[in-house]
């Protein structure tokens, strides 16, 4: 991580959960971190817990609003000099049956998980390319972007579809960056179920002893990817919590 010291990182969804954990860790490692979220005050609270040599700055931004995204990234370039590391983390999960719930719920999930992610990724990569930066883009995805488990209450709604799309987007962007000979790495990080506020709408009682990762464990995967040697491209990390011996096989 030494080569990232005093570099600039941007983290979306930095107000809680995985985003907050990653933002704090990067600041602790000496980076200048810009956290984006609608709840700016929560990022400021996280900033008070930074103990390393870096600093966490909070900017209020609704990443589903394209005009806000563009003005925010212009501001980051003006105030901080540009982006070296971009963590695409913002997302939502609303438990519902596809065949029963309203279309507006699904549209909101697609807008945030997929379209907003793409808009932010495009702006971040544009900045890195203009500056000829040796940057790193990390997408916080999900194992649900690779497989959908059989569970007693399959209320995943359109969430896995957005994550499968993010997996395809990551692979496509990586190929484009290679084609254009850009010195920008891209890593797709796919954790299993993580114990974050994102699960608040999901009734986990129907899943039995389902194991969950912590936000810090996902943060460790981000640090691992960023800390790889400069000549090493970590394309993807797929991991999940160890299943207890008494956990039924059909819940993962």
Long-range contacts (C-beta under 8 A, 24 or more apart in sequence): 1-29, 1-30, 1-223, 1-226, 1-227, 3-230, 4-29, 4-30, 4-31, 4-84, 4-85, 4-226, 5-29, 5-30, 5-31, 5-53, 5-54, 6-30, 6-31, 6-32, 6-54, 7-31, 7-32, 7-84, 7-85, 8-32, 8-33, 8-34, 8-76, 8-80, 8-81, 8-82, 8-83, 8-84, 8-85, 9-33, 9-34, 9-83, 9-84, 9-85, 9-86, 9-87, 10-34, 10-35, 10-36, 10-76, 10-83, 10-85, 10-86, 10-87, 10-124, 11-35, 11-36, 11-87, 11-89, 12-36, 12-37, 12-61, 12-63, 12-87, 12-88, 12-89, 12-90, 12-117, 12-120, 13-37, 13-63, 13-89, 13-90, 13-91, 14-43, 14-46, 14-56, 14-58, 14-89, 15-39, 15-40, 15-42, 15-43, 15-46, 16-42, 16-196, 16-197, 17-194, 17-196, 17-197, 17-198, 17-215, 18-89, 18-140, 18-194, 18-196, 18-215, 18-218, 18-219, 19-87, 19-89, 19-90, 19-140, 20-46, 20-215, 21-215, 21-216, 21-218, 21-219, 22-87, 22-89, 22-140, 22-218, 22-219, 22-222, 23-56, 23-87, 24-49, 24-50, 24-56, 25-219, 25-222, 25-223, 26-54, 26-85, 26-87, 27-52, 27-54, 27-55, 27-56, 28-52, 28-54, 29-54, 29-223, 30-54, 31-85, 32-57, 32-80, 33-57, 34-59, 34-76, 34-80, 35-59, 36-60, 36-61, 36-63, 36-72, 36-90, 37-61, 37-90, 38-62, 63-90, 63-112, 63-116, 63-117, 63-119, 63-120, 64-111, 64-112, 64-115, 64-116, 66-119, 69-116, 69-119, 69-120, 69-123, 70-123, 73-120, 73-123, 73-124, 73-127, 76-127, 77-127, 82-127, 82-128, 82-130, 82-131, 82-133, 83-124, 83-127, 83-128, 83-133, 83-135, 84-128, 84-133, 84-134, 84-135, 84-136, 85-135, 85-136, 85-137, 85-138, 85-226, 86-120, 86-121, 86-124, 86-125, 86-128, 86-135, 86-136, 86-137, 86-138, 87-138, 87-140, 87-222, 88-117, 88-120, 88-121, 88-124, 88-137, 88-138, 88-139, 88-140, 89-140, 90-116, 90-117, 90-120, 91-117, 91-140, 91-162, 91-198, 92-198, 93-159, 93-198, 93-199, 93-201, 93-202, 94-157, 94-159, 94-201, 95-155, 95-156, 95-157, 95-201, 95-202, 95-203, 96-155, 96-157, 97-154, 97-155, 97-157, 98-157, 98-158, 101-157, 105-157, 106-157, 106-158, 109-157, 109-158, 109-159, 109-162, 110-158, 110-161, 110-162, 113-159, 113-162, 113-163, 113-166, 114-162, 114-165, 114-166, 114-169, 117-166, 117-169, 118-169, 121-169, 121-173, 125-173, 125-177, 125-182, 125-184, 128-182, 128-184, 129-180, 129-182, 129-184, 132-183, 133-183, 133-184, 134-183, 134-184, 134-230, 135-183, 135-184, 135-185, 136-184, 136-185, 136-186, 136-187, 136-225, 136-226, 137-173, 137-184, 137-185, 137-186, 137-187, 138-186, 138-187, 138-189, 138-222, 138-225, 138-226, 139-166, 139-169, 139-170, 139-186, 139-187, 139-188, 139-189, 140-189, 140-191, 140-218, 140-222, 141-166, 141-167, 141-170, 141-188, 141-189, 141-190, 142-190, 142-191, 142-192, 143-190, 143-191, 143-192, 143-238, 143-240, 145-188, 145-190, 146-190, 146-238, 149-250, 149-251, 149-252, 150-250, 151-206, 151-207, 151-250, 151-251, 152-206, 152-207, 152-251, 153-203, 153-206, 153-207, 155-202, 163-190, 170-236, 174-235, 185-225, 185-233, 185-234, 186-235, 187-225, 187-234, 187-235, 187-236, 187-237, 188-235, 188-236, 188-237, 189-218, 189-221, 189-222, 189-225, 189-236, 189-237, 190-236, 190-237, 190-238, 190-239, 191-217, 191-218, 191-221, 191-239, 191-240, 192-239, 192-240, 192-241, 192-252, 193-240, 193-241, 194-218, 207-251, 208-247, 208-248, 208-251, 209-244, 209-246, 209-247, 209-251, 210-247, 210-251, 210-252, 211-240, 211-241, 211-242, 211-243, 211-244, 211-247, 211-252, 212-241, 213-239, 213-240, 213-241, 217-241
